[in-house]
């Protein structure tokens, strides 16, 4: 009899301990200036990510040597896939007439230009920083390798952090569009 009386109490305690649903975030395309360039087929082939960023939770930098996960905040999709998708959308908006797709998309076509991105840092410190190595390769040419470092004032809060990340990805797309438009590269 005691067992049957204790069971509802135990269930109530367990229900009270359940964590709330996490807040899910996604990065978004941001407007940017169109770049005059011939129409191309561009594939965002791969986005590599520093391992400390490659997790479902949103990483926040505490100091130069320590990071933490934001409380109850998660990415709505795997971060490398989301980064590729958003950069492709940003780049497509900046290169009118071009077709931009990711390696993970349903499209498979011979690309005129392939882009690989290795994000080495994407978090806040004294300033919010995005550091990425890029490899852009036109058909039949040697890849153009470059490093891009971008920064912004540190965001305040998760929503501001996501907006800052989206804006910096847009700036990264600006840089990629300029390289694609430069016929010498």
Secondary structure, DSSP 4 states (H G I P E B T S, - for coil): -HHHHHHHHHHHHHHHHPPPPPEEE---------------EEEEEEEEE-TTT-SSEEEEEEETTEEEEEEEEEESS-HHHHHHHHHHHHHHHHSTT-EEEETTSS-----SEEEEEEEEEEEESSEEEEEEEEEEEETTSPPEEEEEEEEEEPPSSHHHHHHHHHHHHHHHHHHHHHHHH-TT-
